[in-house]
Amino acid sequence: MWVLLKDFLLVSLGMGIGVVLMCILKVGKEADCEMKQLEESEDN
């Protein structure tokens, strides 16, 4: 019973870390796009 609970907690922890990493990468990509647009508007 404890093994099953431990496995469930580890899987949940792994999924949570994966979701957080995806969110961080998405925010970083959007920030890069925004910085690029800002640089292009300053050049013009």
Secondary structure, 3 states (H helix, E strand, C coil): CHHHHHHHHHHHHHHHHHHHHHHHHHHHHHHHHHHHHHHHHHHC
